[in-house]
């Protein structure tokens, strides 16, 4: 299969914001195209995340977004694979795995020790995809979250 993945640019903003909005709605958030465009624009302009896209002849069909973290115990960069989404029209073409491969390349080229992700227990596709792409599920740790009250 031809590699249709590449690093996102500011020229992708409109289509990428649409995909990001679809991704957020998958996680039960209200559609907010202008907010999605602003958020993605800030990520691209400040270069504080890495975004790779699936591009089929100028039409974007999916993306993966990673944020840099650091592992103190390993004394290396670590990546958080925070967002992975493929539009339903583009599914069944192994694009999720291709985007994960781009993320793995980023890990190797940035001399990082790996990447981390989380997904909901209800995400059946993701819970099959990630182990098949080489991710190991950790049951040995507790994950905690604290949120600022709105």
Buried (B, 14 or more C-beta within 10 A) or exposed (E): EEEBBEEBEEEBBEBBBBBBBBBBEEEEEEEBEEBBBEBBBEBBEEEEBBBBBBBBEEEBBBBBBBBBEEEEEEEEBBBBBBBBBBBEEBEEBEBBEBBBBBBBEBBEEBEBBBBBBEBEEEBEEBEEBBEEBEBEEEEEEEEEEEEEEE
